[in-house]
Amino acid sequence: MRVLHEQGVEKTTLADIARAADVPVGNVYYYFKTKDQLIEAAIDAHGRELESMIGALEQLGTPQERLKALLHGWIGQRDLTAQYGCPTGTLASELDKRDDGLDRAVAKVMGALIDWVERQFQAMGRADARELAVALMAAYQGISLLTNTFRDPALMETEGRRLERWIDSLA
């Protein structure tokens, strides 16, 4: 996942993955016959990380606390985002340019997060929960793009604080 995020899908080779994993390239070919299989594995890993993160967030008491903790996680990755963009968002953007269906697989991962965010807004009693969930994700993806474009992690912090106030205003 890291190599694909840092180098991009098109530039990454199976040899790059082998180097990063410090294994012979033949080992990588044993598990991944094609680059698409490697990308699928990375998408699955994104999905597992999302499930784990949601599990941890579910331990928090209120939907507002859960949503703000999600924001804090994003803000905590601001330096990485400034350098390479959002891991899932950049992967989705790259895969959209291909004609192999992998864009739909990454869309499912993003969709799962939107669904979870929607449930948080529903728990806050919001009838417009889906719209709010999409708005939160759109704000995050937009600020990720700007943070990366301008290589300015402070943009992510500023937007994160604004989104916290927004969440509080919806309660």
C-alpha positions in Angstrom: 0.0 0.0 0.0 2.8 2.4 0.9 4.7 2.0 -2.3 1.6 2.4 -4.4 0.7 5.5 -2.5 4.1 7.1 -2.7 4.9 6.2 -6.3 1.5 5.8 -7.9 -0.1 2.8 -9.6 1.5 3.3 -13.0 5.0 3.9 -11.8 5.1 1.0 -9.3 6.5 -2.3 -10.5 6.5 -5.6 -8.8 10.3 -5.2 -8.4 9.6 -2.0 -6.4 7.3 -4.0 -4.1 10.0 -6.7 -3.7 12.6 -4.0 -2.8 10.3 -2.4 -0.3 9.5 -5.8 1.3 13.2 -6.8 1.2 12.4 -10.0 -0.6 13.5 -11.5 -3.9 11.2 -10.4 -6.8 10.4 -14.0 -7.4 8.6 -14.1 -4.1 6.4 -11.3 -5.1 5.6 -13.0 -8.4 4.7 -16.1 -6.5 1.9 -14.3 -4.7 1.0 -11.7 -7.3 1.0 -12.9 -10.9 0.0 -9.5 -12.2 0.1 -5.9 -11.0 -3.7 -5.9 -10.9 -3.6 -8.7 -8.3 -1.2 -6.6 -6.3 -3.5 -3.6 -6.6 -6.5 -5.7 -5.5 -4.5 -6.8 -2.4 -3.7 -3.2 -1.6 -7.4 -2.3 -1.9 -8.3 -5.2 0.4 -5.7 -3.9 2.8 -7.3 -0.5 2.7 -10.6 -2.1 3.5 -9.2 -4.0 6.5 -7.5 -0.9 7.8 -10.9 0.9 7.5 -12.7 -1.9 9.4 -10.1 -1.7 12.2 -10.3 2.0 12.4 -14.1 1.9 12.6 -13.9 -0.7 15.3 -11.7 1.6 17.3 -13.9 4.6 16.7 -17.0 2.6 17.8 -15.6 2.4 21.3 -16.1 6.2 21.7 -19.3 7.3 23.5 -21.1 9.6 21.1 -21.4 10.0 17.4 -19.9 13.5 17.6 -16.8 12.0 19.4 -16.5 9.3 16.8 -16.7 11.8 13.9 -14.2 14.1 15.6 -11.8 11.2 16.2 -12.1 10.4 12.5 -11.1 14.0 11.7 -8.2 13.8 14.2 -6.9 10.7 12.4 -7.0 12.5 9.1 -5.3 15.5 10.6 -2.7 13.2 12.1 -1.7 12.1 8.6 -1.4 15.7 7.3 2.3 15.5 6.6 1.9 12.3 4.6 -1.1 13.9 2.8 1.0 16.9 2.0 3.6 14.8 0.4 1.5 12.1 -1.4 -2.2 13.0 -1.1 -4.9 10.8 0.6 -4.0 7.2 0.2 -7.5 6.0 -0.8 -8.5 9.1 -2.7 -5.3 9.1 -4.8 -5.7 5.4 -5.5 -9.3 5.9 -6.5 -8.4 8.7 -8.8 -5.6 6.7 -10.5 -7.7 3.6 -10.9 -10.6 5.6 -12.4 -8.3 6.3 -15.4 -8.0 2.5 -16.1 -10.4 0.2 -17.7 -10.1 -2.8 -15.5 -12.8 -2.4 -12.9 -10.5 -1.9 -10.0 -12.0 1.6 -9.6 -15.2 -0.1 -8.4 -13.3 -2.1 -5.8 -11.8 1.0 -4.2 -15.2 2.8 -4.5 -16.6 0.1 -2.2 -14.0 0.9 0.4 -14.8 4.6 0.2 -18.5 3.8 0.2 -18.1 1.8 3.4 -16.6 4.9 5.2 -19.4 7.1 3.8 -22.0 4.6 5.1 -20.4 4.6 8.6 -20.3 8.4 8.7 -23.9 8.4 7.6 -24.8 6.1 10.6 -23.1 8.6 12.9 -25.2 11.5 11.6 -28.3 9.3 11.9 -27.4 8.6 15.5 -27.3 12.4 16.0 -30.9 12.4 14.8 -30.2 14.0 11.4 -32.7 13.2 8.6 -30.2 14.5 6.1 -27.5 12.0 7.3 -26.5 10.8 3.8 -26.0 14.4 2.5 -23.9 15.3 5.6 -21.8 12.1 5.2 -21.1 12.9 1.6 -20.3 16.6 2.5 -17.8 15.5 5.2 -16.1 13.1 2.8 -16.0 15.7 0.1 -14.5 18.3 2.5 -11.8 15.8 3.4 -11.0 14.8 -0.1 -10.9 18.4 -1.2 -8.6 19.5 1.6 -6.4 16.4 0.9 -6.0 17.6 -2.7 -5.2 21.1 -1.6 -2.9 20.0 1.2 -1.0 17.9 -1.4 -1.1 20.5 -4.1 0.3 23.2 -1.9 2.4 20.8 0.2 1.0 22.6 3.2 -0.1 20.4 6.2 -1.5 23.5 8.0 -4.4 23.5 5.5 -5.5 20.1 6.8 -5.3 21.3 10.4 -7.4 24.5 9.6 -10.1 22.5 7.8 -10.1 19.9 10.5 -10.9 22.6 13.1 -13.6 24.0 10.9 -15.2 20.6 10.4 -15.2 20.0 14.2 -17.1 23.2 14.6 -19.5 22.1 11.8 -20.1 18.8 13.5 -20.8 20.6 16.8 -23.3 22.9 15.1 -25.2 19.9 13.8 -25.9 18.3 17.2 
